[in-house]
Amino acid sequence: MPERKPAGSTTLITGARVIDGTGNPWFYGDVVLTGDTIAAIAPAGRAAVSAAETVDATGLVVCPGFIDIQSHSIVPFLTDRRSLSKITQGVTTEIMGEAWTPSPSGGRIDDPFRESWPHIPGDQDTWRELAHSWTRFGDWLEWLEHEGVSVNVGSFIGGGTVREWGKGLALGDATPDELASMSGMLAAAMEDGAFGIATALIYPPGCYASTGELVALCEGVAAHRGVHITHLRSEESRLLEGSDEAIDIARRTGVATEIYHLKAAGKPNWDKMPEVIRRIDAARAEGIDVTADMYPYEAAGTGLASCLPPWAEADGKFWENLRDPDTRARIRRAMLEPASDWENLGASAGPEGVILAGLQRPEHEAYLGRSLANVAADRGGDRDLSSQGGGE
């Protein structure tokens, strides 16, 4: 962990362009630190202080730390909590929880790290025992604090985790008893400090949840003054319907709502964005607390699940389904044929637009950084890299 400065030591940062976080324009100024505390901000050359260390920041910017509101550092934090890739970009707060959190363990959750094992080094039994000890949502955050982490951290409760707690990985609507189990776990998580619920409605098992189920859960979040932050059920052909669903849930429950990385994916959908923004503005004028964030580039990073029909992963049988020739063929047909009832990001991007960024099998490393179309050309037209014996 970074070495903390002595409590009384003084550092003077001079010559920087200072952005103070208030919304005011930047200005040339000096910043005085006493230990780990900002003691003063002054116009350039006006900080009258005897400093143990002076940092010449000419040509640089000094500003408050950035907040990553969609951090995926849960697994990296298990073994390396320095967060160097974020700290060196100026990120000082990471908010986790989209779709999944490793706590709480219980309900119908069989394996808290189910999809993450390829990325977790060390003995699985040891990690599994640790995860099963996190029977409340706050246990995981307390573990992080005890182990030490360089950034500030917080988390939503994963919407998929809530669903799995009550319903497992099954398709279908939650029964009243299952929904009551989810709601009870969610209330306990809110009491433990969850910021709200983070749903990702294109990925199993979160995509199995109906609007009615989400309304019931968000009523509980609203009661705790939490936030529903959501990856819309569609960012493509049904983008308008997906944004309407998020707004409708907010309208019916009063829950504050944030839309993750609002986008119109696929060129045929780009002209839908003005209408989406108009509908969000109209909802806000109505008094609904709904906002959205966006990143300024034409790309996305995701996994194989975004290209698969949701039923392929039901009941945790994804690899079993891939190993069965008939089911595998059915999955392949579903991936290649247009569908209106699920989001296929791979199809919308096309084989030229899918770039392979991570593969599990060493023999496929030569394909990293290449498009699916390029790899298929090398393989005689075969785009299938997922081994029938288990792989990517």
Secondary structure, 3 states (H helix, E strand, C coil): CCCCCCCCCEEEEEEEEECCCCCCCCEEEEEEEECCEEEEEEECCCCCCCCCEEEECCCCEECCCEEECCCCCCCHHHHCCCCHHHHCCCEEEEEECCCCCCCCCCCCCCCCCCCCHHHCCCCHHHHHHHHHHCCCHHHHHHHHHHHCCCCEEEECEEHHHHHHHHHCCCCCCCCHHHHHHHHHHHHHHHHCCCCEEEEECCCCCHHHCCHHHHHHHHHHHHHCCCEEEEECCCCCCCHHHHHHHHHHHHHHHCCEEEECCCCCCCHHHHHHHHHHHHHHHHHHHCCCCEEECCCCCCCCCCCHHHHCCHHHHHHHCHHHHHHCHHHHHHHHHHHHCCCCCCCCHHHHHCCCCCECCCCCCHHHHHHCCCEHHHHHHHCCCCCCCCCCCCCC
